[in-house]
Amino acid sequence: MLFNFIKPTVIFAIVGLIIPGFTAIGLLGLQMLLNYFGVKCPTAWTIIWTTTSIAGLILPFLFCRYITRLTVDKLQSLKTCLTLFNLFEYMFIQSSLTPLFISGKTLCHGHGGQNGLELVFTAWLALPILIIFSFVFNRIFKPTNFYTKK
């Protein structure tokens, strides 16, 4: 094994315990941007949840394709690519799990002062999923054009 996907992902997960508020703010900012362009709040959340769900399903396949075609010359970029994968997949999973716990209407117009905490909770749920992805990536990673020097 030339590269261990698990260690950088576990480090990301430790950081991920702290940053869900930042990614939630990013998602709220995206919702506010859609509001600025005339999309009503519940509809904006539906758009965000739909697009992030689709992106969250597609991104692991794209990353698997990338790592199965990776050459030894490009191994230095793998850690950066894994970090970017983890960050985007983290936000996609965070967003796409949110409608399981709250509706767009409640998130926009709800009462109780806890609106948005679901985004933090779902971000924490995303961390074990990222670690599972890393185990899968470890199993499929085989760089092409690899020649061992003796």
MDTraj code that builds the backbone (N, CA, C; nanometers):
import mdtraj as md
import numpy as np

residues = "MET LEU PHE ASN PHE ILE LYS PRO THR VAL ILE PHE ALA ILE VAL GLY LEU ILE ILE PRO GLY PHE THR ALA ILE GLY LEU LEU GLY LEU GLN MET LEU LEU ASN TYR PHE GLY VAL LYS CYS PRO THR ALA TRP THR ILE ILE TRP THR THR THR SER ILE ALA GLY LEU ILE LEU PRO PHE LEU PHE CYS ARG TYR ILE THR ARG LEU THR VAL ASP LYS LEU GLN SER LEU LYS THR CYS LEU THR LEU PHE ASN LEU PHE GLU TYR MET PHE ILE GLN SER SER LEU THR PRO LEU PHE ILE SER GLY LYS THR LEU CYS HIS GLY HIS GLY GLY GLN ASN GLY LEU GLU LEU VAL PHE THR ALA TRP LEU ALA LEU PRO ILE LEU ILE ILE PHE SER PHE VAL PHE ASN ARG ILE PHE LYS PRO THR ASN PHE TYR THR LYS LYS".split()
xyz = np.array([
    [0.0858, -0.1186, 0.0000],
    [0.0000, 0.0000, 0.0000],
    [0.0896, 0.1238, 0.0000],
    [0.0725, 0.2063, -0.1014],
    [0.1508, 0.3282, -0.1125],
    [0.0900, 0.4439, -0.0354],
    [-0.0391, 0.4434, -0.0216],
    [-0.1083, 0.5554, 0.0414],
    [-0.2178, 0.4999, 0.1311],
    [-0.2264, 0.5519, 0.2523],
    [-0.3294, 0.5105, 0.3468],
    [-0.4344, 0.6204, 0.3546],
    [-0.5532, 0.5932, 0.3059],
    [-0.6609, 0.6910, 0.3045],
    [-0.7211, 0.7125, 0.4428],
    [-0.7061, 0.6151, 0.5297],
    [-0.7745, 0.6201, 0.6589],
    [-0.7153, 0.7261, 0.7509],
    [-0.5843, 0.7319, 0.7614],
    [-0.5215, 0.8261, 0.8548],
    [-0.5589, 0.9722, 0.8248],
    [-0.5438, 1.0201, 0.6987],
    [-0.5849, 1.1594, 0.6736],
    [-0.7339, 1.1827, 0.6960],
    [-0.8153, 1.0809, 0.6704],
    [-0.9591, 1.0972, 0.6895],
    [-0.9947, 1.1025, 0.8381],
    [-0.9263, 1.0234, 0.9206],
    [-0.9497, 1.0297, 1.0647],
    [-0.9074, 1.1671, 1.1184],
    [-0.7970, 1.2196, 1.0684],
    [-0.7547, 1.3552, 1.1085],
    [-0.8607, 1.4560, 1.0660],
    [-0.9128, 1.4405, 0.9432],
    [-1.0204, 1.5275, 0.8969],
    [-1.1430, 1.5128, 0.9867],
    [-1.1737, 1.3902, 1.0295],
    [-1.2910, 1.3662, 1.1142],
    [-1.2752, 1.4355, 1.2493],
    [-1.1530, 1.4366, 1.3027],
    [-1.1301, 1.5073, 1.4296],
    [-1.1576, 1.6560, 1.4110],
    [-1.1088, 1.7107, 1.3005],
    [-1.1373, 1.8515, 1.2701],
    [-1.2864, 1.8686, 1.2427],
    [-1.3462, 1.7677, 1.1780],
    [-1.4883, 1.7721, 1.1452],
    [-1.5795, 1.7796, 1.2654],
    [-1.5307, 1.7359, 1.3798],
    [-1.6104, 1.7506, 1.5020],
    [-1.6255, 1.8972, 1.5407],
    [-1.5310, 1.9790, 1.4952],
    [-1.5281, 2.1206, 1.5321],
    [-1.5935, 2.2092, 1.4262],
    [-1.5826, 2.1732, 1.2975],
    [-1.6223, 2.2644, 1.1902],
    [-1.7660, 2.2541, 1.1398],
    [-1.8539, 2.1725, 1.1956],
    [-1.9867, 2.1655, 1.1335],
    [-2.0610, 2.2983, 1.1338],
    [-2.0319, 2.3830, 1.2282],
    [-2.0943, 2.5151, 1.2295],
    [-2.0516, 2.5990, 1.1106],
    [-1.9250, 2.5860, 1.0701],
    [-1.8757, 2.6619, 0.9555],
    [-1.9391, 2.6140, 0.8257],
    [-1.9487, 2.4828, 0.8090],
    [-2.0121, 2.4315, 0.6875],
    [-2.1622, 2.4608, 0.6887],
    [-2.2237, 2.4598, 0.8067],
    [-2.3659, 2.4964, 0.8167],
    [-2.3855, 2.6422, 0.7763],
    [-2.2938, 2.7285, 0.8172],
    [-2.3021, 2.8694, 0.7774],
    [-2.2891, 2.8813, 0.6260],
    [-2.2020, 2.7995, 0.5669],
    [-2.1892, 2.7997, 0.4214],
    [-2.3182, 2.7586, 0.3524],
    [-2.3827, 2.6559, 0.4056],
    [-2.5101, 2.6119, 0.3487],
    [-2.6188, 2.7173, 0.3681],
    [-2.6208, 2.7815, 0.4837],
    [-2.7174, 2.8897, 0.5065],
    [-2.6896, 3.0066, 0.4124],
    [-2.5616, 3.0338, 0.3876],
    [-2.5254, 3.1385, 0.2927],
    [-2.5738, 3.1062, 0.1523],
    [-2.5644, 2.9796, 0.1133],
    [-2.6145, 2.9364, -0.0170],
    [-2.7657, 2.9539, -0.0243],
    [-2.8331, 2.9203, 0.0838],
    [-2.9786, 2.9390, 0.0884],
    [-3.0122, 3.0875, 0.0776],
    [-2.9370, 3.1723, 0.1452],
    [-2.9617, 3.3164, 0.1387],
    [-2.9320, 3.3719, -0.0014],
    [-2.8323, 3.3157, -0.0681],
    [-2.8022, 3.3563, -0.2052],
    [-2.9184, 3.3222, -0.2982],
    [-2.9730, 3.2031, -0.2807],
    [-3.0901, 3.1655, -0.3604],
    [-3.2090, 3.2561, -0.3287],
    [-3.2251, 3.2945, -0.2010],
    [-3.3305, 3.3890, -0.1634],
    [-3.3106, 3.5228, -0.2329],
    [-3.1876, 3.5667, -0.2430],
    [-3.1551, 3.6931, -0.3084],
    [-3.1998, 3.6919, -0.4545],
    [-3.1897, 3.5746, -0.5182],
    [-3.2305, 3.5618, -0.6576],
    [-3.3792, 3.5291, -0.6728],
    [-3.4559, 3.5386, -0.5640],
    [-3.6004, 3.5260, -0.5715],
    [-3.6568, 3.3890, -0.5394],
    [-3.5742, 3.2967, -0.4992],
    [-3.6228, 3.1637, -0.4636],
    [-3.6691, 3.1668, -0.3186],
    [-3.7897, 3.1227, -0.2933],
    [-3.8425, 3.1220, -0.1560],
    [-3.7626, 3.0236, -0.0712],
    [-3.7551, 3.0512, 0.0576],
    [-3.6689, 2.9771, 0.1495],
    [-3.6916, 2.8253, 0.1476],
    [-3.8149, 2.7755, 0.1653],
    [-3.8315, 2.6292, 0.1625],
    [-3.7923, 2.5668, 0.0282],
    [-3.8204, 2.6381, -0.0795],
    [-3.7822, 2.5900, -0.2124],
    [-3.6301, 2.5895, -0.2270],
    [-3.5651, 2.6915, -0.1717],
    [-3.4188, 2.6973, -0.1763],
    [-3.3582, 2.5764, -0.1059],
    [-3.4136, 2.5400, 0.0090],
    [-3.3615, 2.4231, 0.0808],
    [-3.3841, 2.2951, 0.0010],
    [-3.4979, 2.2848, -0.0657],
    [-3.5238, 2.1673, -0.1483],
    [-3.4221, 2.1588, -0.2618],
    [-3.3916, 2.2712, -0.3232],
    [-3.2914, 2.2749, -0.4301],
    [-3.1545, 2.2347, -0.3753],
    [-3.1176, 2.2898, -0.2617],
    [-2.9871, 2.2583, -0.2009],
    [-2.9800, 2.1102, -0.1658],
    [-3.0839, 2.0587, -0.1029],
    [-3.0833, 1.9178, -0.0612],
    [-3.0790, 1.8244, -0.1826],
    [-3.1511, 1.8582, -0.2866],
    [-3.1522, 1.7743, -0.4065],
    [-3.0162, 1.7742, -0.4750],
    [-2.9595, 1.8920, -0.4954],
    [-2.8303, 1.8998, -0.5650],
    [-2.7174, 1.8379, -0.4826],
    [-2.7185, 1.8577, -0.3518],
    [-2.6123, 1.7988, -0.2705],
    [-2.6289, 1.6472, -0.2588],
    [-2.7511, 1.5996, -0.2623],
    [-2.7724, 1.4542, -0.2606],
    [-2.7177, 1.3908, -0.3879],
    [-2.7463, 1.4520, -0.5009],
    [-2.6954, 1.4009, -0.6281],
    [-2.5432, 1.4101, -0.6313],
    [-2.4903, 1.5234, -0.5909],
    [-2.3445, 1.5416, -0.5900],
    [-2.2781, 1.4449, -0.4921],
    [-2.3412, 1.4223, -0.3779],
    [-2.2876, 1.3299, -0.2786],
    [-2.2857, 1.1856, -0.3268],
    [-2.3749, 1.1508, -0.4167],
    [-2.3748, 1.0165, -0.4755],
    [-2.2728, 1.0044, -0.5885],
    [-2.2539, 1.1097, -0.6643],
    [-2.1637, 1.1066, -0.7798],
    [-2.0170, 1.1200, -0.7395],
    [-1.9875, 1.2055, -0.6422],
    [-1.8481, 1.2356, -0.6070],
    [-1.7648, 1.1126, -0.5681],
    [-1.8156, 1.0183, -0.4881],
    [-1.7323, 0.9008, -0.4571],
    [-1.6951, 0.8201, -0.5816],
    [-1.7861, 0.8096, -0.6775],
    [-1.7555, 0.7375, -0.8007],
    [-1.6487, 0.8101, -0.8824],
    [-1.6589, 0.9421, -0.8873],
    [-1.5567, 1.0192, -0.9581],
    [-1.4205, 1.0059, -0.8903],
    [-1.4206, 1.0080, -0.7575],
    [-1.2945, 0.9950, -0.6853],
    [-1.2362, 0.8544, -0.7034],
    [-1.3207, 0.7526, -0.7012],
    [-1.2734, 0.6145, -0.7269],
    [-1.2134, 0.6046, -0.8657],
    [-1.2785, 0.6641, -0.9606],
    [-1.2249, 0.6631, -1.0979],
    [-1.0893, 0.7324, -1.1017],
    [-1.0788, 0.8439, -1.0316],
    [-0.9523, 0.9177, -1.0277],
    [-0.8405, 0.8332, -0.9660],
    [-0.8672, 0.7698, -0.8522],
    [-0.7592, 0.6970, -0.7848],
    [-0.7241, 0.5664, -0.8547],
    [-0.8156, 0.5094, -0.9316],
    [-0.7805, 0.3874, -1.0038],
    [-0.6971, 0.4181, -1.1280],
    [-0.7015, 0.5392, -1.1752],
    [-0.6230, 0.5797, -1.2924],
    [-0.5012, 0.6633, -1.2554],
    [-0.4769, 0.6786, -1.1291],
    [-0.3684, 0.7637, -1.0806],
    [-0.2333, 0.7014, -1.1127],
    [-0.1431, 0.7820, -1.1596],
    [-0.0072, 0.7345, -1.1855],
    [0.0811, 0.7723, -1.0677],
    [0.1950, 0.7071, -1.0588],
    [0.2885, 0.7321, -0.9494],
    [0.3373, 0.8769, -0.9529],
    [0.3468, 0.9330, -1.0710],
    [0.3925, 1.0721, -1.0841],
    [0.3004, 1.1704, -1.0127],
    [0.1760, 1.1358, -1.0022],
    [0.0769, 1.2261, -0.9426],
    [0.0427, 1.1908, -0.7975],
    [0.1186, 1.1033, -0.7358],
    [0.0889, 1.0626, -0.5982],
    [0.0969, 1.1790, -0.4988],
    [0.1802, 1.2780, -0.5267],
    [0.1929, 1.3915, -0.4349],
    [0.0624, 1.4684, -0.4222],
    [-0.0173, 1.4694, -0.5266],
    [-0.1438, 1.5437, -0.5231],
    [-0.2567, 1.4651, -0.4561],
    [-0.2323, 1.3388, -0.4243],
    [-0.3394, 1.2549, -0.3716],
    [-0.3891, 1.3025, -0.2358],
    [-0.3003, 1.3449, -0.1483],
    [-0.3432, 1.3900, -0.0155],
    [-0.4324, 1.5148, -0.0264],
    [-0.3948, 1.6064, -0.1150],
    [-0.4762, 1.7261, -0.1360],
    [-0.6120, 1.6893, -0.1939],
    [-0.6114, 1.5984, -0.2910],
    [-0.7380, 1.5548, -0.3516],
    [-0.8273, 1.4851, -0.2493],
    [-0.7666, 1.4039, -0.1619],
    [-0.8451, 1.3374, -0.0577],
    [-0.9042, 1.4396, 0.0388],
    [-0.8283, 1.5400, 0.0751],
    [-0.8789, 1.6440, 0.1650],
    [-0.9957, 1.7175, 0.1003],
    [-0.9829, 1.7503, -0.0272],
    [-1.0928, 1.8176, -0.0973],
    [-1.2144, 1.7258, -0.1089],
    [-1.1891, 1.5976, -0.1393],
    [-1.2998, 1.5018, -0.1439],
    [-1.3709, 1.4979, -0.0087],
    [-1.2928, 1.4838, 0.0991],
    [-1.3525, 1.4761, 0.2330],
    [-1.4349, 1.6002, 0.2646],
    [-1.3832, 1.7176, 0.2313],
    [-1.4531, 1.8418, 0.2620],
    [-1.5851, 1.8514, 0.1853],
    [-1.5796, 1.8272, 0.0547],
    [-1.7019, 1.8390, -0.0246],
    [-1.8020, 1.7286, 0.0096],
    [-1.7536, 1.6063, 0.0241],
    [-1.8448, 1.4965, 0.0572],
    [-1.9059, 1.5181, 0.1961],
    [-1.8269, 1.5719, 0.2878],
    [-1.8745, 1.6067, 0.4227],
    [-1.9932, 1.7027, 0.4134],
    [-1.9766, 1.8082, 0.3343],
    [-2.0851, 1.9059, 0.3204],
    [-2.2044, 1.8468, 0.2452],
    [-2.1783, 1.7636, 0.1440],
    [-2.2883, 1.7021, 0.0694],
    [-2.3689, 1.6085, 0.1592],
    [-2.3002, 1.5272, 0.2371],
    [-2.3705, 1.4357, 0.3278],
    [-2.4436, 1.5152, 0.4351],
    [-2.3769, 1.6160, 0.4900],
    [-2.4382, 1.7014, 0.5914],
    [-2.5696, 1.7582, 0.5407],
    [-2.5673, 1.8118, 0.4223],
    [-2.6870, 1.8742, 0.3668],
    [-2.7931, 1.7719, 0.3292],
    [-2.7511, 1.6621, 0.2675],
    [-2.8513, 1.5670, 0.2180],
    [-2.9183, 1.4859, 0.3290],
    [-2.8568, 1.4763, 0.4455],
    [-2.9207, 1.4070, 0.5583],
    [-3.0172, 1.4970, 0.6355],
    [-3.0032, 1.6266, 0.6204],
    [-3.0833, 1.7215, 0.6983],
    [-3.2338, 1.7039, 0.6804],
    [-3.2851, 1.6800, 0.5571],
    [-3.4318, 1.6673, 0.5455],
    [-3.4896, 1.5447, 0.6165],
    [-3.4034, 1.4543, 0.6610],
    [-3.4545, 1.3418, 0.7405],
    [-3.4962, 1.3868, 0.8803],
    [-3.4477, 1.5047, 0.9214],
    [-3.4715, 1.5524, 1.0574],
    [-3.5551, 1.6790, 1.0654],
    [-3.5637, 1.7550, 0.9554],
    [-3.6381, 1.8807, 0.9582],
    [-3.6824, 1.9144, 0.8165],
    [-3.7937, 1.9834, 0.8049],
    [-3.8415, 2.0255, 0.6723],
    [-3.7868, 2.1639, 0.6401],
    [-3.7915, 2.1978, 0.5125],
    [-3.7485, 2.3304, 0.4709],
    [-3.8354, 2.4393, 0.5307],
    [-3.9634, 2.4108, 0.5412],
    [-4.0559, 2.5090, 0.5980],
    [-4.0235, 2.5341, 0.7456],
    [-3.9974, 2.4283, 0.8205],
    [-3.9631, 2.4447, 0.9624],
    [-3.8289, 2.5138, 0.9777],
    [-3.7338, 2.4782, 0.8919],
    [-3.6021, 2.5400, 0.8987],
    [-3.6097, 2.6891, 0.8707],
    [-3.6997, 2.7285, 0.7820],
    [-3.7131, 2.8702, 0.7464],
    [-3.8018, 2.9492, 0.8436],
    [-3.9090, 2.8864, 0.8880],
    [-4.0088, 2.9620, 0.9646],
    [-4.0394, 2.9013, 1.1008],
    [-3.9598, 2.8068, 1.1431],
    [-3.9874, 2.7363, 1.2683],
    [-3.9655, 2.8227, 1.3904],
    [-4.0104, 2.7697, 1.5016],
    [-3.9984, 2.8393, 1.6291],
    [-3.9122, 2.7547, 1.7228],
    [-3.8644, 2.8147, 1.8256],
    [-3.7899, 2.7408, 1.9262],
    [-3.6424, 2.7771, 1.9317],
    [-3.5931, 2.8505, 1.8336],
    [-3.4555, 2.8976, 1.8389],
    [-3.3497, 2.7931, 1.8094],
    [-3.3886, 2.6724, 1.7716],
    [-3.2892, 2.5694, 1.7446],
    [-3.2778, 2.5375, 1.5962],
    [-3.3354, 2.6171, 1.5118],
    [-3.3273, 2.5924, 1.3687],
    [-3.1819, 2.5995, 1.3242],
    [-3.1416, 2.5020, 1.2502],
    [-3.0042, 2.4967, 1.2014],
    [-2.9179, 2.3995, 1.2775],
    [-2.9575, 2.3621, 1.3986],
    [-2.8789, 2.2643, 1.4738],
    [-2.8789, 2.1279, 1.4057],
    [-2.9814, 2.1020, 1.3264],
    [-2.9864, 1.9766, 1.2521],
    [-2.8692, 1.9666, 1.1547],
    [-2.8268, 2.0806, 1.1003],
    [-2.7118, 2.0822, 1.0101],
    [-2.5843, 2.0392, 1.0817],
    [-2.5694, 2.0793, 1.2059],
    [-2.4526, 2.0382, 1.2847],
    [-2.4607, 1.8886, 1.3149],
    [-2.5768, 1.8425, 1.3549],
    [-2.5956, 1.7013, 1.3874],
    [-2.5669, 1.6126, 1.2660],
    [-2.6203, 1.6500, 1.1494],
    [-2.5985, 1.5690, 1.0298],
    [-2.4533, 1.5737, 0.9839],
    [-2.3832, 1.6820, 1.0137],
    [-2.2399, 1.6874, 0.9819],
    [-2.1650, 1.5831, 1.0643],
    [-2.2018, 1.5686, 1.1900],
    [-2.1375, 1.4658, 1.2723],
    [-2.1709, 1.3255, 1.2216],
    [-2.2919, 1.3078, 1.1685],
    [-2.3283, 1.1783, 1.1109],
    [-2.2476, 1.1473, 0.9845],
    [-2.2009, 1.2510, 0.9166],
    [-2.1238, 1.2324, 0.7934],
    [-1.9840, 1.1759, 0.8201],
    [-1.9297, 1.1992, 0.9374],
    [-1.7912, 1.1596, 0.9653],
    [-1.7684, 1.0086, 0.9568],
    [-1.8521, 0.9238, 1.0175],
    [-1.8302, 0.7797, 1.0007],
    [-1.8448, 0.7344, 0.8561],
    [-1.9301, 0.8003, 0.7796],
    [-1.9468, 0.7649, 0.6392],
    [-1.8178, 0.7937, 0.5623],
    [-1.7536, 0.9066, 0.5926],
    [-1.6257, 0.9392, 0.5280],
    [-1.5189, 0.8354, 0.5617],
    [-1.5168, 0.7905, 0.6848],
    [-1.4174, 0.6898, 0.7247],
    [-1.4448, 0.5573, 0.6521],
    [-1.5703, 0.5219, 0.6347],
    [-1.6035, 0.4006, 0.5586],
    [-1.5558, 0.4149, 0.4142],
    [-1.5767, 0.5327, 0.3549],
    [-1.5250, 0.5574, 0.2202],
    [-1.3743, 0.5349, 0.2146],
    [-1.3026, 0.5772, 0.3171],
    [-1.1568, 0.5615, 0.3185],
    [-1.1159, 0.4144, 0.3189],
    [-1.1892, 0.3322, 0.3924],
    [-1.1618, 0.1883, 0.3893],
    [-1.1818, 0.1330, 0.2481],
    [-1.2878, 0.1783, 0.1814],
    [-1.3145, 0.1331, 0.0444],
    [-1.2032, 0.1809, -0.0488],
    [-1.1619, 0.3062, -0.0344],
    [-1.0565, 0.3595, -0.1195],
    [-0.9251, 0.2833, -0.0995],
    [-0.8963, 0.2446, 0.0242],
    [-0.7761, 0.1652, 0.0504],
    [-0.7807, 0.0323, -0.0264],
    [-0.8994, -0.0247, -0.0386],
    [-0.9126, -0.1537, -0.1066],
    [-0.8983, -0.1421, -0.2580],
    [-0.9412, -0.0297, -0.3159],
    [-0.9391, -0.0194, -0.4615],
    [-0.8179, 0.0552, -0.5166],
    [-0.7396, 0.1186, -0.4310],
    [-0.6282, 0.2013, -0.4783],
    [-0.5140, 0.1152, -0.5302],
    [-0.4875, 0.1290, -0.6589],
    [-0.3743, 0.0621, -0.7227],
    [-0.3223, 0.1563, -0.8301],
    [-0.2174, 0.2322, -0.8006],
    [-0.1695, 0.3291, -0.9005],
    [-0.1190, 0.2584, -1.0264],
    [-0.1453, 0.3201, -1.1394],
    [-0.0988, 0.2645, -1.2664],
    [0.0432, 0.3120, -1.2944],
    [0.1079, 0.2466, -1.3871],
    [0.2453, 0.2805, -1.4271],
    [0.3403, 0.2765, -1.3085],
    [0.3218, 0.1776, -1.2233],
    [0.4041, 0.1679, -1.1035],
    [0.5131, 0.0616, -1.1250],
    [0.6359, 0.1051, -1.1087],
    [0.7491, 0.0149, -1.1214],
    [0.8338, 0.0290, -0.9954],
    [0.8603, -0.0813, -0.9291],
    [0.9427, -0.0758, -0.8097],
    [1.0891, -0.0822, -0.8493],
    [1.1674, 0.0000, -0.7840],
    [1.3113, 0.0010, -0.8092],
    [1.3792, -0.0860, -0.7052],
    [1.4723, -0.1674, -0.7467],
    [1.5449, -0.2515, -0.6528],
    [1.6893, -0.2149, -0.6481],
])
top = md.Topology()
chain = top.add_chain()
for i, resn in enumerate(residues, 1):
    res = top.add_residue(resn, chain, resSeq=i)
    for name in ("N", "CA", "C"):
        top.add_atom(name, md.element.get_by_symbol(name[0]), res)
traj = md.Trajectory(xyz[None], top)
